[in-house]
Amino acid sequence: MSFNNLKSSSNPFYSKKVYAKAETLKRKPGGGPFMEGDLTMTISGAVNKTVILTMMMMATFLVGYIYPSVFFIVGGSITAFIIYIITSFKPYLASTTAPMYALIQGLFVGSISAVYSATYEGIIFQAFSLTMACLLTMLMIYKSGLIKVTQKFRMVVGMAVGAIMIVYIISLIGYFVGFEVPFIHDSGPIGIGLSFVIIGVACLNLLLDFDNFSKGEENEIPKYMEWYFAMGLLFTIIWLYVELLRLLSKLRD
């Protein structure tokens, strides 16, 4: 089986190495220790896993929303990032780490939503509606073939996502040591423009999520990869939602 149609990128969730690693594990005698029987990944299975993770996230979302905490926001984002990195290097752990990720992200998203809701009336519904609109729009674009997920496209989007994540990490470090990354939190034209760019990249990242569902089934990779890619899609949806919250708050300011 060939993986030449995939391209490594700076985003660990969408790399050629991940598929190659999955293929190696699948070929172990007896199916290997990480296989779920002799089953392979399917699109419907990945969609079902995404629904399960979303429901788990919503359960803890309510906790975070009712009892918002800085610990949930800062500690949750750091813990979720660590789980994300571990899973990117050891995707066979996704059936365990993906639910953990969803539960922790629920606390983070719930708390940060409560903070925005306390300041901007109706912003939660607006951000949620826009997130669903973006999700459905990008799905239709992918299905129509209007934007092709080529090797170059994967590389460019992956590099953009990686660069944005680095800025987020620097910003988080700045929160603890007392400095602020310029513009990304500003409500001026540059800050609003940056938010639009980041949201655009997040939307394009959805195309990678959809394509990985398709490629996973096409390449008959192990069943546990359904959890892996479902976790990747959940990451993008949460990222998009939070960025829309930030954009809407900047526009109101």
ZAMI-173118 format. One line per 2 residues: number of its first residue (from 1); their letters; for each residue x, y, z of N, C-alpha, C, CB. Coordinates in pm, whole numbers, always signed. Glycine has a CB too. Layout:
N
NUM) a) X Y Z X Y Z X Y Z X Y Z | ... $
% end
This chain:
253
1) ms) +85 -120 +0 +0 +0 +0 +88 +124 +0 -95 +1 +123 | +54 +220 -78 +137 +338 -93 +81 +456 -16 +152 +375 -241 $
3) fn) +173 +535 +41 +134 +656 +112 +193 +778 +43 +179 +650 +259 | +227 +763 -84 +289 +873 -157 +194 +989 -180 +341 +825 -288 $
5) nl) +64 +964 -165 -32 +1072 -186 -46 +1161 -64 -167 +1014 -223 | +31 +1133 +41 +27 +1214 +162 +159 +1289 +177 +0 +1127 +286 $
7) ks) +151 +1403 +242 +268 +1487 +257 +288 +1521 +403 +255 +1616 +173 | +413 +1509 +453 +441 +1547 +590 +422 +1697 +605 +584 +1505 +630 $
9) ss) +373 +1739 +722 +356 +1881 +749 +393 +1908 +893 +211 +1926 +720 | +389 +2034 +933 +423 +2071 +1070 +313 +2036 +1167 +453 +2219 +1078 $
11) np) +197 +2002 +1118 +87 +1959 +1203 +95 +1808 +1221 -51 +2001 +1143 | +128 +1759 +1344 +150 +1615 +1363 +28 +1530 +1337 +196 +1590 +1501 $
13) fy) -92 +1588 +1343 -212 +1508 +1320 -231 +1474 +1173 -333 +1581 +1371 | -159 +1540 +1083 -182 +1520 +940 -50 +1494 +868 -252 +1643 +880 $
15) sk) +25 +1395 +913 +154 +1368 +853 +159 +1232 +788 +263 +1380 +957 | +247 +1221 +690 +269 +1095 +620 +320 +989 +717 +369 +1113 +505 $
17) kv) +400 +1030 +816 +457 +937 +912 +348 +867 +994 +553 +1009 +1004 | +241 +940 +1024 +132 +881 +1101 +71 +763 +1027 +25 +985 +1133 $
19) ya) +45 +782 +899 -12 +673 +818 +85 +557 +807 -49 +723 +680 | +213 +588 +790 +313 +483 +778 +323 +403 +908 +448 +543 +743 $
21) ka) +317 +472 +1022 +322 +406 +1150 +200 +316 +1170 +331 +508 +1263 | +84 +365 +1130 -39 +286 +1141 -30 +160 +1056 -161 +369 +1099 $
23) et) +26 +174 +937 +41 +60 +847 +137 -43 +906 +90 +106 +709 | +246 +3 +969 +342 -88 +1029 +279 -169 +1141 +462 -11 +1083 $
25) lk) +201 -103 +1226 +135 -171 +1336 +33 -272 +1284 +67 -71 +1428 | -36 -235 +1176 -139 -324 +1122 -78 -453 +1070 -215 -253 +1010 $
27) rk) +46 -448 +1027 +109 -565 +966 +175 -656 +1068 +208 -521 +866 | +171 -622 +1197 +230 -709 +1297 +157 -842 +1301 +229 -642 +1435 $
29) pg) +228 -950 +1337 +164 -1082 +1345 +42 -1081 +1434 +263 -1184 +1394 | -65 -1140 +1387 -188 -1145 +1466 -260 -1014 +1474 -157 -1192 +1603 $
31) gg) -220 -919 +1393 -288 -790 +1393 -224 -689 +1483 -430 -807 +1433 | -123 -731 +1566 -55 -636 +1652 -135 -609 +1778 -30 -507 +1577 $
33) pf) -70 -558 +1882 -135 -536 +2011 -233 -421 +2013 -33 -514 +2115 | -235 -339 +1908 -317 -219 +1910 -437 -226 +1816 -233 -101 +1875 $
35) me) -455 -341 +1754 -568 -356 +1662 -696 -391 +1736 -537 -463 +1559 | -809 -346 +1684 -939 -387 +1736 -987 -501 +1646 -1043 -266 +1738 $
37) gd) -941 -622 +1678 -971 -736 +1594 -902 -719 +1460 -1123 -754 +1576 | -970 -754 +1354 -917 -738 +1219 -982 -621 +1147 -936 -865 +1138 $
39) lt) -1048 -532 +1223 -1121 -422 +1163 -1027 -309 +1120 -1225 -369 +1260 | -1069 -238 +1020 -995 -121 +975 -1085 +2 +985 -943 -139 +830 $
41) mt) -1025 +117 +973 -1097 +242 +989 -1199 +263 +878 -999 +359 +992 | -1313 +322 +915 -1415 +362 +819 -1456 +506 +846 -1539 +267 +825 $
43) is) -1510 +572 +745 -1556 +710 +763 -1669 +716 +865 -1603 +770 +628 | -1763 +623 +854 -1877 +622 +947 -1829 +599 +1090 -1979 +513 +908 $
45) ga) -1728 +513 +1106 -1675 +489 +1240 -1610 +613 +1296 -1576 +375 +1237 | -1536 +686 +1214 -1471 +809 +1259 -1574 +916 +1294 -1376 +861 +1152 $
47) vn) -1682 +923 +1215 -1789 +1018 +1245 -1855 +984 +1379 -1894 +1019 +1131 | -1880 +855 +1401 -1939 +811 +1528 -1849 +846 +1646 -1966 +660 +1525 $
49) kt) -1719 +828 +1629 -1625 +861 +1736 -1626 +1010 +1762 -1482 +814 +1701 | -1640 +1089 +1657 -1646 +1234 +1673 -1769 +1275 +1753 -1646 +1304 +1536 $
51) vi) -1881 +1211 +1725 -2005 +1240 +1798 -1988 +1203 +1946 -2126 +1161 +1737 | -1927 +1088 +1973 -1904 +1044 +2111 -1817 +1145 +2185 -1839 +904 +2115 $
53) lt) -1708 +1186 +2122 -1618 +1283 +2185 -1687 +1416 +2208 -1493 +1303 +2099 | -1770 +1458 +2114 -1842 +1584 +2129 -1940 +1578 +2246 -1917 +1618 +2000 $
55) mm) -2008 +1466 +2261 -2101 +1450 +2374 -2026 +1451 +2507 -2181 +1320 +2359 | -1910 +1388 +2510 -1829 +1389 +2632 -1783 +1531 +2664 -1707 +1294 +2618 $
57) mm) -1742 +1603 +2562 -1700 +1741 +2581 -1814 +1827 +2634 -1646 +1799 +2451 | -1934 +1807 +2580 -2049 +1887 +2623 -2085 +1861 +2768 -2169 +1858 +2534 $
59) at) -2061 +1737 +2815 -2091 +1705 +2955 -2005 +1788 +3050 -2069 +1555 +2982 | -1875 +1798 +3020 -1788 +1878 +3106 -1797 +2026 +3072 -1644 +1830 +3094 $
61) fl) -1844 +2057 +2952 -1869 +2197 +2916 -1965 +2261 +3016 -1925 +2208 +2772 | -2070 +2188 +3051 -2169 +2240 +3145 -2106 +2267 +3281 -2286 +2142 +3160 $
63) vg) -2015 +2178 +3324 -1947 +2198 +3452 -1862 +2325 +3446 -1858 +2075 +3486 | -1784 +2338 +3338 -1700 +2456 +3323 -1779 +2584 +3310 -1611 +2440 +3206 $
65) yi) -1896 +2576 +3247 -1978 +2695 +3227 -2045 +2739 +3357 -2084 +2670 +3120 | -2091 +2643 +3436 -2158 +2675 +3562 -2057 +2716 +3669 -2241 +2554 +3610 $
67) yp) -1941 +2650 +3668 -1837 +2680 +3767 -1707 +2722 +3695 -1812 +2556 +3858 | -1707 +2837 +3629 -1588 +2879 +3554 -1468 +2900 +3646 -1617 +3008 +3477 $
69) sv) -1353 +2866 +3594 -1231 +2876 +3675 -1111 +2906 +3586 -1208 +2746 +3754 | -1020 +2987 +3637 -895 +3013 +3566 -816 +2884 +3553 -810 +3120 +3640 $
71) ff) -827 +2798 +3652 -758 +2668 +3646 -807 +2586 +3529 -779 +2591 +3777 | -938 +2587 +3505 -993 +2513 +3391 -941 +2570 +3259 -1146 +2517 +3393 $
73) iv) -927 +2704 +3254 -884 +2768 +3130 -735 +2746 +3104 -914 +2918 +3135 | -653 +2782 +3200 -508 +2770 +3182 -462 +2625 +3195 -433 +2858 +3284 $
75) gg) -501 +2563 +3307 -460 +2424 +3329 -518 +2330 +3226 -500 +2380 +3466 | -642 +2356 +3186 -706 +2272 +3086 -638 +2281 +2951 -851 +2309 +3072 $
77) si) -602 +2404 +2910 -537 +2422 +2780 -400 +2356 +2778 -525 +2572 +2747 | -326 +2367 +2888 -192 +2305 +2894 -203 +2153 +2893 -117 +2353 +3020 $
79) ta) -293 +2100 +2975 -309 +1954 +2982 -356 +1898 +2849 -407 +1917 +3092 | -451 +1965 +2786 -502 +1919 +2656 -391 +1921 +2551 -621 +2007 +2611 $
81) fi) -305 +2024 +2557 -194 +2031 +2462 -98 +1915 +2482 -120 +2165 +2478 | -69 +1881 +2606 +21 +1768 +2634 -38 +1638 +2582 +49 +1757 +2787 $
83) iy) -168 +1618 +2606 -234 +1497 +2556 -231 +1493 +2404 -381 +1490 +2607 | -252 +1608 +2342 -250 +1619 +2196 -114 +1576 +2140 -281 +1765 +2152 $
85) ii) -6 +1626 +2202 +128 +1593 +2155 +158 +1444 +2175 +233 +1678 +2230 | +123 +1390 +2291 +146 +1247 +2317 +74 +1162 +2213 +98 +1209 +2458 $
87) ts) -50 +1198 +2184 -129 +1120 +2087 -73 +1132 +1947 -273 +1166 +2089 | -18 +1248 +1913 +37 +1266 +1778 +157 +1175 +1754 +78 +1412 +1757 $
89) fk) +230 +1141 +1861 +345 +1052 +1847 +308 +906 +1871 +455 +1094 +1942 | +201 +882 +1945 +157 +746 +1975 +6 +734 +1945 +188 +709 +2123 $
91) py) -30 +734 +1817 -172 +735 +1779 -250 +613 +1826 -183 +745 +1632 | -182 +500 +1853 -253 +381 +1900 -311 +401 +2039 -160 +262 +1900 $
93) la) -273 +508 +2108 -329 +538 +2240 -456 +621 +2230 -226 +612 +2324 | -497 +656 +2110 -607 +752 +2090 -738 +707 +2152 -628 +776 +1944 $
95) st) -763 +576 +2157 -890 +530 +2216 -898 +566 +2364 -906 +377 +2198 | -783 +591 +2428 -779 +633 +2568 -759 +783 +2581 -668 +560 +2642 $
97) ta) -666 +837 +2503 -633 +979 +2517 -739 +1072 +2457 -500 +1007 +2452 | -807 +1027 +2352 -908 +1113 +2289 -1023 +1145 +2385 -963 +1045 +2164 $
99) pm) -1081 +1046 +2457 -1184 +1081 +2556 -1131 +1173 +2665 -1240 +956 +2618 | -1007 +1149 +2712 -948 +1237 +2812 -938 +1380 +2759 -809 +1186 +2854 $
101) ya) -895 +1392 +2635 -882 +1521 +2570 -1017 +1592 +2562 -822 +1505 +2429 | -1121 +1518 +2524 -1254 +1577 +2509 -1307 +1627 +2643 -1352 +1474 +2450 $
103) li) -1288 +1550 +2749 -1337 +1589 +2882 -1266 +1714 +2933 -1318 +1474 +2981 | -1135 +1718 +2916 -1057 +1834 +2962 -1090 +1958 +2879 -906 +1804 +2954 $
105) qg) -1104 +1939 +2748 -1140 +2053 +2664 -1278 +2106 +2696 -1133 +2013 +2518 | -1368 +2020 +2740 -1500 +2065 +2780 -1494 +2164 +2895 -1586 +1946 +2818 $
107) lf) -1409 +2136 +2993 -1390 +2227 +3106 -1333 +2360 +3059 -1299 +2164 +3213 | -1235 +2352 +2967 -1173 +2474 +2913 -1275 +2557 +2836 -1055 +2437 +2822 $
109) vg) -1344 +2494 +2742 -1440 +2567 +2658 -1555 +2621 +2741 -1493 +2475 +2546 | -1604 +2543 +2837 -1713 +2589 +2922 -1675 +2712 +3003 -1756 +2479 +3016 $
111) si) -1555 +2712 +3061 -1511 +2824 +3142 -1488 +2949 +3059 -1384 +2789 +3217 | -1423 +2933 +2945 -1396 +3051 +2862 -1525 +3106 +2801 -1295 +3017 +2752 $
113) sa) -1622 +3017 +2776 -1752 +3063 +2727 -1824 +3144 +2833 -1838 +2944 +2683 | -1813 +3100 +2958 -1877 +3171 +3067 -1819 +3311 +3083 -1863 +3093 +3198 $
115) vy) -1688 +3323 +3065 -1621 +3453 +3077 -1671 +3549 +2968 -1468 +3436 +3068 | -1677 +3501 +2845 -1725 +3585 +2735 -1873 +3618 +2751 -1701 +3516 +2601 $
117) sa) -1951 +3519 +2795 -2095 +3539 +2810 -2127 +3644 +2915 -2162 +3408 +2847 | -2045 +3652 +3018 -2067 +3749 +3125 -2046 +3892 +3076 -1975 +3721 +3244 $
119) ty) -1967 +3908 +2973 -1936 +4042 +2920 -2017 +4077 +2797 -1789 +4051 +2888 | -2042 +3978 +2712 -2109 +4002 +2584 -2234 +3914 +2574 -2013 +3975 +2465 $
121) eg) -2348 +3976 +2587 -2474 +3902 +2584 -2498 +3838 +2446 -2591 +3995 +2620 | -2534 +3711 +2447 -2568 +3640 +2324 -2450 +3594 +2242 -2652 +3724 +2242 $
123) ii) -2327 +3615 +2289 -2210 +3585 +2207 -2189 +3434 +2192 -2086 +3648 +2269 | -2232 +3356 +2290 -2213 +3211 +2284 -2295 +3152 +2169 -2253 +3145 +2418 $
125) fq) -2419 +3192 +2160 -2505 +3141 +2052 -2451 +3184 +1916 -2650 +3192 +2071 | -2406 +3308 +1906 -2352 +3357 +1779 -2228 +3278 +1738 -2317 +3506 +1791 $
127) af) -2136 +3255 +1833 -2014 +3181 +1801 -2045 +3037 +1764 -1917 +3185 +1920 | -2139 +2976 +1835 -2176 +2837 +1806 -2239 +2827 +1667 -2274 +2783 +1913 $
129) sl) -2328 +2920 +1636 -2395 +2919 +1506 -2295 +2937 +1392 -2502 +3029 +1499 | -2202 +3029 +1410 -2100 +3052 +1308 -2008 +2932 +1292 -2019 +3177 +1342 $
131) tm) -1977 +2865 +1404 -1893 +2746 +1398 -1960 +2636 +1316 -1863 +2694 +1540 | -2088 +2613 +1341 -2161 +2511 +1266 -2173 +2550 +1118 -2301 +2491 +1326 $
133) ac) -2191 +2680 +1093 -2200 +2727 +954 -2068 +2703 +881 -2238 +2876 +950 | -1957 +2733 +947 -1825 +2711 +887 -1801 +2562 +862 -1715 +2768 +978 $
135) ll) -1840 +2480 +960 -1821 +2335 +948 -1896 +2278 +828 -1867 +2265 +1077 | -2023 +2316 +816 -2105 +2266 +706 -2059 +2322 +572 -2253 +2301 +729 $
137) tm) -2018 +2449 +570 -1971 +2510 +447 -1845 +2441 +395 -1945 +2658 +468 | -1750 +2416 +486 -1625 +2352 +445 -1649 +2207 +405 -1522 +2359 +558 $
139) lm) -1747 +2141 +468 -1780 +2004 +428 -1835 +2002 +286 -1883 +1942 +526 | -1921 +2098 +253 -1976 +2105 +118 -1867 +2139 +16 -2088 +2210 +111 $
141) iy) -1774 +2227 +55 -1663 +2261 -33 -1577 +2138 -59 -1579 +2375 +27 | -1552 +2060 +45 -1470 +1939 +29 -1541 +1837 -59 -1438 +1877 +166 $
143) ks) -1669 +1816 -32 -1745 +1717 -109 -1756 +1757 -256 -1885 +1699 -49 | -1767 +1887 -282 -1781 +1935 -419 -1650 +1932 -496 -1838 +2075 -420 $
145) gl) -1539 +1923 -423 -1408 +1926 -487 -1363 +2065 -527 -1410 +1838 -607 | -1433 +2167 -475 -1398 +2304 -509 -1255 +2336 -467 -1495 +2402 -442 $
147) ik) -1215 +2284 -351 -1077 +2295 -305 -1020 +2155 -291 -1067 +2374 -170 | -915 +2125 -365 -854 +1993 -362 -748 +1989 -252 -792 +1959 -499 $
149) vt) -749 +1882 -173 -649 +1864 -68 -528 +1794 -130 -707 +1783 +54 | -440 +1873 -186 -319 +1822 -251 -203 +1819 -151 -282 +1909 -374 $
151) qk) -90 +1766 -195 +29 +1763 -110 +71 +1904 -70 +145 +1691 -182 | +71 +1994 -168 +110 +2132 -140 +13 +2198 -45 +120 +2212 -269 $
153) fr) -116 +2172 -63 -219 +2229 +25 -197 +2182 +168 -360 +2190 -24 | -172 +2053 +185 -146 +1999 +318 -25 +2068 +382 -123 +1848 +311 $
155) mv) +80 +2084 +306 +203 +2143 +359 +179 +2288 +402 +315 +2137 +254 | +112 +2367 +317 +90 +2508 +346 +0 +2525 +469 +28 +2579 +225 $
157) vg) -112 +2452 +472 -203 +2463 +587 -137 +2413 +714 -334 +2385 +560 | -63 +2301 +703 +6 +2248 +820 +107 +2346 +875 +75 +2119 +785 $
159) ma) +181 +2413 +788 +278 +2512 +834 +209 +2631 +899 +364 +2560 +717 | +96 +2673 +843 +21 +2786 +900 -31 +2751 +1039 -95 +2825 +808 $
161) vg) -87 +2630 +1052 -137 +2586 +1183 -23 +2579 +1284 -207 +2447 +1171 | +92 +2523 +1242 +206 +2514 +1331 +254 +2650 +1377 +319 +2441 +1263 $
163) ai) +259 +2747 +1285 +303 +2882 +1320 +208 +2947 +1420 +315 +2969 +1194 | +78 +2928 +1398 -22 +2987 +1490 -10 +2923 +1628 -165 +2968 +1435 $
165) mi) +11 +2791 +1633 +24 +2724 +1761 +147 +2773 +1837 +31 +2573 +1741 | +255 +2801 +1766 +375 +2854 +1830 +346 +2990 +1893 +491 +2866 +1728 $
167) vy) +272 +3074 +1821 +235 +3205 +1875 +149 +3188 +2000 +158 +3289 +1768 | +57 +3092 +1998 -26 +3066 +2115 +59 +3023 +2235 -131 +2958 +2084 $
169) ii) +157 +2938 +2209 +244 +2891 +2318 +323 +3008 +2376 +339 +2781 +2267 | +376 +3093 +2289 +450 +3210 +2336 +358 +3302 +2417 +511 +3288 +2217 $
171) sl) +235 +3317 +2370 +138 +3401 +2441 +107 +3343 +2579 +10 +3415 +2360 | +96 +3210 +2587 +68 +3145 +2715 +185 +3162 +2811 +38 +2996 +2696 $
173) ig) +306 +3151 +2759 +424 +3174 +2842 +425 +3318 +2891 +554 +3142 +2763 | +388 +3409 +2801 +383 +3550 +2839 +284 +3577 +2951 +348 +3634 +2719 $
175) yf) +176 +3498 +2956 +76 +3514 +3061 +139 +3491 +3199 -40 +3416 +3040 | +236 +3400 +3206 +298 +3366 +3334 +415 +3458 +3368 +345 +3223 +3332 $
177) vg) +487 +3504 +3268 +608 +3583 +3297 +587 +3733 +3281 +720 +3539 +3207 | +470 +3775 +3229 +438 +3916 +3230 +461 +3993 +3102 +512 +3979 +3332 $
179) fe) +452 +3927 +2986 +457 +4002 +2861 +345 +3957 +2770 +594 +3985 +2790 | +313 +4037 +2671 +200 +4008 +2583 +243 +4014 +2438 +84 +4106 +2608 $
181) vp) +202 +3914 +2360 +229 +3915 +2217 +147 +4027 +2154 +196 +3777 +2152 | +209 +4118 +2078 +135 +4233 +2023 +29 +4193 +1922 +232 +4331 +1958 $
183) fi) -77 +4269 +1923 -185 +4266 +1823 -287 +4153 +1839 -124 +4257 +1688 | -246 +4033 +1881 -341 +3921 +1874 -458 +3938 +1970 -269 +3791 +1906 $
185) hd) -441 +4019 +2074 -551 +4043 +2167 -615 +4181 +2147 -502 +4030 +2310 | -561 +4257 +2051 -611 +4392 +2030 -745 +4391 +1957 -509 +4474 +1950 $
187) sg) -825 +4493 +1984 -955 +4509 +1917 -948 +4608 +1802 -1060 +4554 +2016 | -827 +4650 +1767 -809 +4741 +1655 -812 +4668 +1522 -679 +4816 +1669 $
189) pi) -793 +4740 +1412 -799 +4679 +1278 -702 +4563 +1259 -772 +4784 +1174 | -579 +4577 +1311 -480 +4470 +1295 -522 +4346 +1373 -340 +4518 +1340 $
191) gi) -568 +4366 +1496 -612 +4254 +1578 -730 +4181 +1517 -647 +4301 +1716 | -825 +4257 +1465 -943 +4197 +1399 -901 +4124 +1272 -1048 +4305 +1366 $
193) gl) -810 +4186 +1197 -761 +4122 +1075 -691 +3991 +1104 -667 +4216 +1002 | -610 +3987 +1211 -542 +3863 +1249 -642 +3755 +1286 -446 +3888 +1366 $
195) sf) -750 +3794 +1354 -852 +3697 +1390 -918 +3637 +1266 -958 +3762 +1479 | -944 +3720 +1167 -1002 +3670 +1042 -907 +3571 +973 -1035 +3787 +947 $
197) vi) -778 +3603 +974 -679 +3514 +913 -674 +3380 +985 -540 +3579 +913 | -671 +3384 +1118 -664 +3261 +1197 -789 +3176 +1176 -647 +3294 +1347 $
199) ig) -905 +3241 +1172 -1030 +3168 +1146 -1026 +3105 +1007 -1152 +3262 +1159 | -971 +3176 +910 -958 +3121 +775 -871 +2997 +774 -901 +3225 +680 $
201) va) -760 +3001 +847 -671 +2884 +854 -741 +2768 +923 -540 +2920 +930 | -816 +2797 +1029 -890 +2691 +1098 -993 +2626 +1006 -960 +2748 +1223 $
203) cl) -1059 +2706 +924 -1156 +2652 +829 -1087 +2562 +726 -1231 +2766 +757 | -972 +2605 +677 -897 +2523 +583 -848 +2393 +649 -778 +2601 +527 $
205) nl) -820 +2402 +778 -777 +2283 +851 -888 +2178 +857 -733 +2321 +993 | -1014 +2225 +852 -1126 +2131 +848 -1118 +2042 +724 -1259 +2207 +851 $
207) ll) -1070 +2097 +614 -1056 +2017 +492 -957 +1903 +512 -1011 +2106 +375 | -852 +1928 +591 -757 +1822 +622 -824 +1714 +706 -635 +1878 +694 $
209) df) -909 +1756 +800 -982 +1659 +882 -1068 +1569 +794 -1071 +1732 +986 | -1146 +1630 +707 -1235 +1552 +620 -1155 +1459 +529 -1323 +1646 +535 $
211) dn) -1044 +1510 +477 -964 +1429 +386 -899 +1312 +458 -858 +1515 +319 | -861 +1332 +584 -801 +1222 +658 -903 +1114 +689 -740 +1274 +787 $
213) fs) -1028 +1150 +709 -1132 +1049 +723 -1137 +963 +597 -1271 +1116 +749 | -1135 +1029 +482 -1142 +957 +354 -1016 +874 +330 -1161 +1055 +239 $
215) kg) -899 +934 +354 -774 +864 +331 -758 +745 +426 -656 +960 +346 | -806 +761 +548 -796 +652 +644 -872 +529 +599 -847 +696 +779 $
217) ee) -995 +551 +550 -1074 +438 +499 -1012 +383 +372 -1220 +482 +474 | -967 +470 +285 -910 +427 +156 -785 +341 +176 -874 +550 +71 $
219) ne) -701 +379 +273 -576 +306 +297 -591 +191 +396 -472 +401 +347 | -713 +168 +446 -743 +56 +536 -650 +53 +657 -734 -76 +460 $
221) ip) -635 +169 +721 -551 +176 +839 -627 +125 +961 -501 +321 +862 | -558 +95 +1073 -623 +32 +1189 -741 +111 +1246 -522 +13 +1297 $
223) ky) -828 +39 +1313 -953 +93 +1366 -930 +205 +1468 -1033 -18 +1430 | -821 +195 +1545 -799 +297 +1647 -778 +437 +1588 -679 +260 +1731 $
225) me) -746 +442 +1458 -725 +572 +1396 -854 +651 +1384 -664 +554 +1259 | -967 +585 +1398 -1094 +658 +1404 -1094 +755 +1522 -1215 +560 +1415 $
227) wy) -1045 +709 +1637 -1034 +795 +1754 -934 +906 +1730 -994 +713 +1877 | -827 +871 +1665 -719 +967 +1638 -768 +1083 +1553 -602 +897 +1568 $
229) fa) -834 +1052 +1442 -880 +1158 +1353 -1003 +1229 +1408 -911 +1101 +1216 | -1085 +1158 +1487 -1198 +1224 +1553 -1147 +1329 +1651 -1287 +1121 +1626 $
231) mg) -1039 +1296 +1719 -976 +1391 +1811 -922 +1512 +1734 -863 +1323 +1891 | -865 +1487 +1617 -816 +1597 +1535 -927 +1689 +1489 -743 +1543 +1415 $
233) ll) -1040 +1632 +1450 -1154 +1714 +1408 -1209 +1793 +1526 -1264 +1626 +1346 | -1217 +1730 +1643 -1266 +1801 +1761 -1174 +1918 +1794 -1276 +1705 +1881 $
235) ft) -1045 +1898 +1782 -948 +2005 +1804 -978 +2125 +1714 -805 +1956 +1778 | -1002 +2100 +1587 -1026 +2208 +1492 -1157 +2281 +1523 -1029 +2154 +1350 $
237) ii) -1261 +2205 +1558 -1391 +2266 +1590 -1380 +2356 +1712 -1498 +2157 +1614 | -1312 +2307 +1816 -1294 +2387 +1938 -1213 +2513 +1908 -1226 +2305 +2048 $
239) wl) -1106 +2495 +1833 -1021 +2607 +1795 -1101 +2712 +1719 -902 +2559 +1710 | -1180 +2668 +1625 -1262 +2760 +1546 -1362 +2833 +1633 -1335 +2683 +1435 $
241) yv) -1427 +2762 +1723 -1527 +2822 +1813 -1464 +2930 +1902 -1592 +2713 +1901 | -1349 +2900 +1961 -1283 +2995 +2049 -1237 +3119 +1972 -1162 +2930 +2119 $
243) el) -1186 +3097 +1851 -1143 +3211 +1769 -1261 +3298 +1728 -1068 +3163 +1645 | -1375 +3237 +1704 -1496 +3314 +1671 -1543 +3394 +1792 -1608 +3221 +1622 $
245) lr) -1530 +3338 +1911 -1560 +3413 +2033 -1471 +3537 +2041 -1541 +3324 +2159 | -1344 +3517 +2015 -1248 +3628 +2022 -1280 +3734 +1918 -1104 +3575 +2003 $
247) ll) -1311 +3691 +1796 -1342 +3786 +1690 -1469 +3866 +1722 -1359 +3713 +1556 | -1573 +3797 +1766 -1698 +3866 +1798 -1680 +3966 +1912 -1806 +3764 +1835 $
249) sk) -1598 +3929 +2010 -1572 +4022 +2121 -1494 +4144 +2072 -1494 +3950 +2235 | -1400 +4124 +1982 -1324 +4236 +1927 -1415 +4329 +1846 -1208 +4185 +1838 $
251) lr) -1504 +4271 +1768 -1596 +4352 +1687 -1689 +4433 +1776 -1679 +4263 +1592 | -1732 +4375 +1888 -1819 +4450 +1979 -1744 +4561 +2049 -1882 +4357 +2082 $
253) d) -1616 +4535 +2081 -1536 +4640 +2145 -1513 +4757 +2049 -1401 +4582 +2193 $
% end
